[in-house]
Every structure is written in C-alpha cells, then in structure tokens.
C-alpha cells in the first residue's frame, strides 16, 4: 500500500491504490573542474580569495595533466556540449579552553577505494585531482600561499620503497614485518640528530631494528612563505618487527613505540618539533601546510608511478588560525575530520579521568606507558583521532570505534528501534560508558584494512558517495571532484545524519549504514546486558504540600540569594506557564564583578555559544536529535566489554524532584553519600571557605574509595545556622569534580547537587557543565508550592485571571521550563546530548581570581582575574546575614537586576539618561548635551572600559585642527533592528537620519519596502505623500538602509533587496541572545510586516538558531561568495558576538573574504529574548574587540577587514575607547532608539510600546515623537565630543589613535570587587595595522575573482537579451568549482528590473557537476536547466524563474533512487518553480516562502520553517518533516506506509488529497515535472 499525503500548516494528503511498477535507469554527468586564470588584483587592496589563493595554472597542470580553460565553454543551444578532453586521474592535564579555541577549522574531504584491494597509481592521481577540485573548501594564510593544510592517507607504497632501498644497498622490505614512519623532525642539524637518536634508541629498546632513514624528496619552491618558516625536516624511518606476526599486534607494537618516543621528547626544548604523521605497517600519510593543488608537487613521491595504493583518503583543511602548524594538517593517523567537536573540553577531561581504569590484556600491563590518551594542546581532530586510535589498537574495529565515539541520534527513530533494536541496544550500552564527541563532523577513517566514512548525528556536513561497475567506491564532500564515466556508476547516494559507509578491502564488500551497524551490534549481547543491569529511575511524585512555612521559605530565599525579581519573574512565571520568561532591551547592568550589589556565584559565568565554525542546533524544531538523559553510577573500563559496564541508573533528565532524590538515596547499589556543603566562620572569614572546600574534597575522596558511586552535595539542613553559611554550590561541585579528576577517582562516582541555590536554567547549566549529573532544586520547588498555595494566586485563578494549575502541575511546569531551557543552552553551543555537556565547562569566567578558577573551574577562560576565596566568602555571607538580622525584611529585596527601579542596580538605559538625551537632541542644545555627557561621566562603573581613562604622549591641540565631525560621523552605524521589532516610523526615521550624515543604518532581518530606495522629491513642510507617517523630512532624503541584513530566517531577502544594498550583513549572532534566532511575536506581524516577510499576518515568525547554509567556516565563506556574486559592489560584513576565541573565528572570517567584521557585546539590545539569554550569554565587547584586533594583526589579516563594534555605545568617550582598542567603525543601537523617542518602557516584546517606537499597533505608532533631525543632532554631538577628546590627546585624526592602547591607563578607582581585576589583556599591544583605518575603510569590496557568470554576461547575446528584455538560448559546461552560478546574472537583472519586472527570457542549459549555491537568487525570466548533478544550496533565495535538474541519459542507476542535489536547497526561496529528477539532501525547501518544487525524495527536516509555496515529494523522506511549517502546502508520496511518523505534527495537519483543488494542483505540478525532466516516476501518475 502506498499513499500520497499532503502536509500543510492546515494540510492535505493523497493515497494511491497500487504500488509503482518497477522503474528503470537514468544518467548523471560527472566531470572534473576546469582551472581558472589567476584573478587580477585591484590597486591598493588585498584581494582575499575565499578559502584559498588563486590557482597556479601551469603548476597544477603538471600534477593533474589537465589542459582546459574557461574561455570556450559557452555555446548556443543548438551546439553540442563541450568536447574538452577529460583529466587523468600523571598529574592530570585538564583541558584548557583557551588552548582548544585557538585552533578551529573545517575542510573538504573524501576517499577512493578499490573493492578488489588492487593497488594502483591511478587512485593516488585521482585523489590529488579531487583535492585540487576542493581547493575552495580550504584556507590560506595571510600570504595567500601557505595552505592551512592538505594531505593523503594511502596504503604503504612498498614498490616505491623497495626501489629506493635497492639504490641504498638495503634488501627489499619484508612487508609483513616492516613498519614505516613518516616523521616531521627539527630542521636544525644538531637537534635533528638528537631526535633521530631518541627514536632509534626507543625502537632498539623495544626490540625493533631500524633498517634505514629516507629523506623524503620535496620541492620547497611551492611552499608558501609562512609555511616555509615552520616547515620541518621530513624523513621516513623503516623498522623491522620480528617478535609479532599478527598485523594488529604489529600495529600495536608500533603504537607503543610512538607513544614512548613522544614521552621521551616531551621534556626536550625541541620536543614539539618531532611529530609522527604515521607509523604503521598498513598506512602512510603525506601531508603539510600546503594548498591542495601543490601537495603532489611538494611530495614528488606522489607523482611517481611506483606509488601505488588500493585506497586514498584526502583532506583539505580550512583553519581559522593562520599560524602554520604542520602536524595539524590532515589526515591524522586514522581519521580525516571535516568538522568541529563542540564538547572537546569535556571529552578531554573525561578521557583523562578514565585513564586509571583503562586496561586490556592486549597491552600486557603496559597501559601506563602509553598514557596520556589525549593532548589538551592539540586540536579537536587530533584528540578525536587519539581516542579512536586507542579503541582500535585495543581491538575494536574502526566501525565500532566510530559508533562509540560519534553515535547517531538513535532516540526518536522509529525505523531503527523497530527494524534494528540491536543497534539501539549497542548505543544504550555505550551511552553510559563514553560521552559522545558531539559536533558537526564528516569522518573518514582507515586502518589499512577497512576504509569508511560516517556523519554526525545532525548531518551537518555534506557527504556524497558513488560506486562503479569496475569496483571503485568514492566518498567526497562534493560531487564533481573525480572524473567518472557515468555509465559505470551503479550506486549513487549521500550520507544522512548519523549514517556510515565502509569498504572492506580484504573482503571486497561495501557495507551501507545499517549493514555496518548491525554487524557491530550483534557482536555482543548488549540487549541482555542492559535488560539485566541498567535500571531506569522512575519518575517521582511531586510534593502536594509545602514543607516550610512562609517565614522559613522567606528566610531560606534571603540566605541563598533570591530576589523578588527572581521569584516573581522567573520561578513563578515558569510555574505558571511552563516556559522561560521573555524580556527585552538587553542587559545594561554592570557585570557581577563591577556591581556594588551582591551576586550569586553563577552570575560570574557566561554561557559560550556556537558561531561560524559550528552551528547552533534548533531545540524547538529539531529536538528529536537532542536528549537530556544521563546515566549515574560508576563508569568502568571501556576497553573491556561485559555486563557489569551496564550497571548504572538512567535518569530521563537532570532535574530531580524530592521524590526522585529520595529514591536515589535508598539505592543500596549506588551507596549514595550525602556531603553537607557549609563553611564555618566562627573563627573568622579569612581562609574559612578554602578550608571547607578542602574538607569537602577529603570527604568525597574517602566516600568514593569506600565504594560510593553517588556523591550528593547538599546545602539542605533542618535549620540554618548564622555561623555556617552555605558554600556556593557551583564552587562545591566544581571543586569536588576537579579533585576527583586529579586523584583518578572521577569515573567511580557521579555527583548530584541538592541545593537551594539553583533556580534558573543558567544555574542548572553551570552545575552540570562543571560536573554535576543532576540537580534537585529543593527551594525552587518549595517556592513553586508556596506560590500556588498563596491567597493571591488562588484568587487570580478563581477569578479566571490566571490559568488554573494544581500544586503538582506548578512544579511540573517549572521543571518543564528548566528542561526546555537546558536544551536551549545546549543547543546554543551546538551540543545535542546532556551527557556530553556534563563536565564540558563550556563557560567563560568574568571576575573570579586564578586561585578560585584553578581549584574549581580549571581550564576555564578567565581573562580579567577577580575575586579571591575570601572575597567570595564575604559576598556569600552578605546574602546569608539577611536571614538572621533582627531587622530582616518581611519580603524579598528587589535588587533591580532585570527591571530598572529607583535604588536598585544601576541600569545604563535609565529614565534620567533618556530625559537628558531627549532634551539635548530635541532642543538641539549643546549645553543640554553637555549635561548628558556629565551624567554619563559620573555614572557608577558599569562596563570594563569604565575602569580605564585616557592619557597622552602629546600636548593638546586646538579642536579646529581635528578632522571635522562630518568625517567622523561616517564611521557611525545603527544596530540591526528589524522592521517588525520596531515600527515603520522608527525604522525609517533612523535610516533617513543616517543617510543625511553619511553613516549607515541597518535593516535588521525583516527586509525592506522598495519604496524606500529612492530619494524623496515631494516633501512640503516636512511631510511627504510617499512616507506620510513621518515628519521633519527634506527633499533628497532616502529611507533606505545602507546595510541590509541577511539573517537565518531570510525574511525579506530577495534578489532586489540584495542588489540594492551598499553593504550586506550576515548576522551570525546577536549580543542579547547569541546562539538563538530572532523571534517576532505574532501580534507584531501586521499585514504590512507579513507582506515584507512573505508570511501570514498574526503568525509568530521565529528564525532558526543557525543559518542552514552555514554549518562551518567554509560554508560562511560560501555565503560571502554568494553575496559578493549577487552584488559585487556591496561590502559583506559578518556580525559576531564577543566571547573567548572570537579572534580565531575572526581570522577565519577574514580569510573567507569578508569585508567587515562586527563585534557585538553582550549588552546589546533585543526586541524579545529569554531572560537567561539576555543575562548569561555573550561577553564584553572590550575583550572581544581586543582579541579580534590583536589576532588579526598577529595573523597578518588586519588590513583585509574593517572592524566594527557595538553594544552599549552612548557617547564620544565610548567611540574613543573602542577606537583605541582597534575598531574602525562604531554601532549604536538602543541609544539611537532613545534619541528618536524611546522612553525605555522595556515592553518591546508585548507590542504595547507607549510611544510607538516598538509597536505595530496603529494607535500607538501615531504617538511616535521622533524626527530624523533628532538623531542627526545626537550623532553630530557625539562626533564633536570625539573631536574634543582627540584635541585633548593631541591628535588630529581618529586614524591616529586606532589600536593605540598605550593611550590608556587604569583609573584610580577602588570598588568592593575590582581590586583584583586585571585589565592587562586590554592594555596589551601586539602592533598596529600596516594601513591606516581610512585606507582599510576605503578599499573596494573583495572580489570573487573571475567566475562563470562573467563569461555568460560577456556574451553579446546574453547582454543584449538582458538590456532589451529579449529571449536567448545558451548551453555551457559547468564544474564543481563554478560556485553560485547565475547569482551575478540575477543581481544584474534585479538591480535593473526588480524582482518581477524583467520581461525577457534567459534559457541557459548547464551540463556537468555544478558547484555550491547553483542557480541562487534567480529572478523571473531566468530559465535554468542542469543536466548532471549539483552540490549544496541549490536555488538559494530564488525569487522567480524556472530551475530544472535532471541526470544525463545513460547511467547505471535509477535516477529516483540517486542523490542529485545536496542539502538545504531552496533556502529562503520567495518564488519560482523547481523540478528535480532525483533525491535531495537534508532540509529541502527550508524557509521556502513562495516557490513551487517537485523532487523525488529528500532527507530529514524537509519543508522546515516553510511559510508558503508548494512542495511535491515523489519518494521517501527522512525524519522531522514540516517542523515549524506555518504556511504553504506539501504533498508526500508514502510508498511503504512509513511517512506519518516522520512528520513533526506540532503545527501541521495531515490528510489525504481528496479536494478537487488539491488534486488539480498536484496533477499540474507532476505533469510539469514529467515534461521538464522526463521523470519515469512522475510519469506513472
């Protein structure tokens, strides 16, 4: 039985009576990329090529034997395809976050393997060809020549080495008993000899004979300047192993030798100059800091016909860090990794923790000699490789190792649980033994006997594979990289989320996903072991009555640091609504370390988040891949398998109620031990806290050694004692966690926090992140009970003013909100599993001193120092004493941390500040502005820069000598506030004001009305019929936003929108809620807003947390390329948020061809965001800007980009501070709104703004008081203030002070918590850019270099057709390096005619393998046909036209079963029709607004976030169909009755197609599909 269902936000479905008859073959064309000529550079600019330097044409031909150009590819439609010739082919080392984040990257990878295990040189040549065709996926250093890394792993080329041995008088090698080491050695002769001596001695010590050393022949002339500076001496060492016969034993012996060598040299000054790329009897690795196209030129071995191998893994690296490090090039010893391990810090700490328990008979008692198994100084890829190597050398197969380390999302997977329960059992068994190495990853692996590839649980990297009739198997990041005769292709597919494919070289078999996993899972009776040993904690009942009376609850709340805001706005809100509360306007209070108010320890921690190098996850729409499950109990030896390893207790979530905690306390197997967490101050505060922590560690140590598997750290007591305050629970958990790690006991027990101090999602996340497996928030639960039983709540519910909830439901709601909040926090960092987040320490510390961090939070970044133990104790005591003083208040204090209140915490955006600013700008009064300036100067210390002041090395000069205000204001920008979040009046007034002064406004993510793009010419008395809702206008005003934003929702992004921008901003993150997408409440989506966003009025619009076309740094570079393609005249900016490691990310962004990098601080504003996000994510821009500026200078990249900064700017002082820290341009957000009328009511998210600044209600918008002139006045005053400061410092231009941190000095200021703060990081100076800021700002936009669209646009017939709206037909060859094809043509048409005005027709047929973003941004009149296949992002942002993709005529596979396009197709489409004969990857039609499409199968998340249009899928789809789909219609063929469980039914409705209208629509689309593509499957209808 098959069925065709339709799904919509209100949707349909069709069922067919009979199954399809058998379907027949079709064809796909693959071809190798052509080589481009070297792009010319423009005068006085750095042309930063995306990902790599330009190809060296002649050099590459010598490697690839290519002879092609792009000059003669274009043909009239009547001409045949190009006939170009085809190419030939043991003190614990805790992981330190600063080390980890200094090296991040992504890549292009693949493998080629011969199923018959036949060695050939052709495989090596094809691998080099493939590498060359993925050069755009790699990166280069500042010299545009030093590659970030490329390499090959192959079998050992014994024939080549025997030939060399014969020339050296060495006997031919015994292949079974010889190991080959590829070694990077010190360059200096003396050190080289020392290193070789150590190596030889270790081999001899182990009974191995060194047969000889071979200097590897290299050509250094092709190495880039920076790479050459650190290039090692590269040699191969050959050793004979006589005491082992088995291959695995030989590999193990070589592994031991390598580990011993690494240990022996670790103490030597030259130790880090010695590195074994490989040491094996089975494989060898050639790699280096080289561009992929010169790898074969550098290593002449690779061009030698004697170099033969049955397989090759190839890898091209893109590193965000440009400092060349040869060892970090890939492949590693077993893996080639394209991705990012988000949980690496926790993975390293847990690997170190389990070292004492790791034992296996295969090591014969030598386990201690081969430790450690991780390197905190190494990259995430290197450490994952190390973990895999340990498992494989200990006897696991490569496939099993990958399944253990990188498990798929096996929960919520009905197909897997029904058909392959043994695979689920395998994952369940290992879930409690090994935390997942979580993050986007395409992993290629080989031990010489098996070659394979697997994808991360979310499928966040592209992976395509194909097999030929001559027994070749290929896997690659892109199609089109290897020349293959399509008639020989018998299998073509793609790896989906969590999928794996392997090639058994010895058995000659290919195993696809479930075949691999079933074989591994059936190797042991995992299901029985779990059933007999793993216990699940039953959900406990919530208490139905209060435990404490009201007075005792109040006393506890006071003692543990609660405020009335915490109770009313957080806990009670969560209890009532079951979700985190939403607020607005950002965090404008001081950092906890700067505050004069006491803070809980949690407030000194900020959550880290994903940006660029890996994506956030969508917990709302893609929660099926996430899990809060956690196992507690002892984790045993993972190298040995057995039933006892499953002896644990599984918790469904880390949030425990009292009943569940009680159950655990009664568990005799776990032997739980409660450890009280109080400290004694009877003898004074000094030393009391540290002493208590030491005692706590001793007690934990003793309990674990006595067999306890569960430590419960508890601040619960029958009665609170004045002299025994509670240790901050986060400090207690972190300290015990670190102590157990240091003493080798951490795997023996789990930690649970039973605490009154935890009530917000941030608190839970901190406790889990620093080692707790679960938390019982007993006082928060008691607060829920008290709230529900209060007379106020009872009366509100009785009167219908509040939904009625029971006391149990209130607690359930609270826990539900916490769990949802935890998922959101995990997702911000791109982490799917709580078990991987536990102990991962994914936080930054702001305001705790080294002694505290080193004891409890070791490895966390703490750049500014801060409180000592005694100061932490005093702050803790300041809460505690409130509960015991005689004048204890009868209600909780309101500290004013969230909302402004007189007498509460200082808020930078406060009523007094707003009034003073309004007076100054409305009266155009310099004296009034001076009062405003003085008010800001006298404010309490609020931000880090307030601890600094200016100094100068020069005498003051007259202001008249300083550059004019008209020049300075051109550096000013306003924040990306969307039309929707703010009113039309506000948005347009800001834009007009910025255009008047030559600054730049920002559209935000809601698009823009085209009516605003032309200057006003109809203004009379300040009013214009064009914009009748505004006043204070002038003829010549334009309301266009110079910066047009491209955000993850792509709302309002059309080709014309892009083509009319001066700058295009890619919003990666937002200061007030980094790691989350925008959210516009439905009540703010008016008819006008819905029209601009191509959505429906009244429907909430939520942008996905990630851009679905940016899962890696090379993806960002691709989007930058796309935007430069559609609008070559627009500079492209990338908006990031300050956090540790942002300098490394900024380097990658600069290398990706961005023109501008914007650094936002955590104190930026927002229209709506969860309170926990506003308060606890992101860092100060002072640190983010400093790190970015300095890292870019160190990497030689500063001249490539403009640095822009925003977040809490209010004055000229802020501008000068930012300039001295390195910024070129300056963003103003909230203050710009205030200047135009905002009164800081802080109710933006409610649509009830009293002055119409942030409302879409017409009656409120009518109250809008602002005029553009007010904002103009403000910015002129700020510029004049800057001039005055420059004059006082003795400088004439802002250029002269940018980056001059020597013009700072610390203020002479003493606050309670600042005496130990250290601002030396901000004050440090690594140098200045080679160019002035003005020169950098005046550069033209970066160029993409010559592209295929240039060839097309240069064709006279095409040019004539565009100019005169005529019809033209053309055919052209396309290759995978032809990226964003048609994008530039679309931009030209959109700029001239708009999104719908072109009446001509461009009928262009492409043949071949299209690169990424094929046919992006099409407009009506563009009819594009591809005969071949395409990569990711097909049809991105199309607004019209027609796109047809079909395979070539002769293939060995059935087209409907083959992947023909990649992931994330039709992202943000606003029109057009698409017909695809074949299958698509993940997220087909994500955020589709109006396009119509037919495809013959798709992966997971099809039609996600769709708001309009129509999609027909004539084949199988993956999971999570229609998640977040709020509009449009989708039809799905259900061939095997498995479709319905795959639908995310939260919003959509499913039904059969029975209505005539639906039948007609479906019929017409299928008919069109058959007509356009020749689809066999569609023809059956």
Order of alpha helices (4+ residues) and beta strands (2+ residues): beta-alpha-beta-alpha-beta-alpha-beta-alpha-beta-alpha-beta-alpha-beta-alpha-beta-beta-alpha-beta-beta-alpha-alpha-alpha-alpha-alpha-beta-beta-beta-beta-beta-beta-beta-alpha-alpha-beta-alpha-alpha-beta-beta-beta-beta-beta-alpha-beta-alpha-beta-alpha-beta-alpha-beta-alpha-alpha-alpha-alpha-beta-beta-alpha-beta-alpha-alpha-alpha-beta-alpha-beta-alpha-beta-beta-beta-beta-alpha-beta-beta-alpha-beta-alpha-beta-alpha-beta-beta-alpha-alpha-beta-alpha-beta-alpha-alpha-alpha-beta-alpha-alpha-alpha-alpha-beta-alpha-beta-beta-beta-beta-beta-beta-beta-beta-alpha-alpha
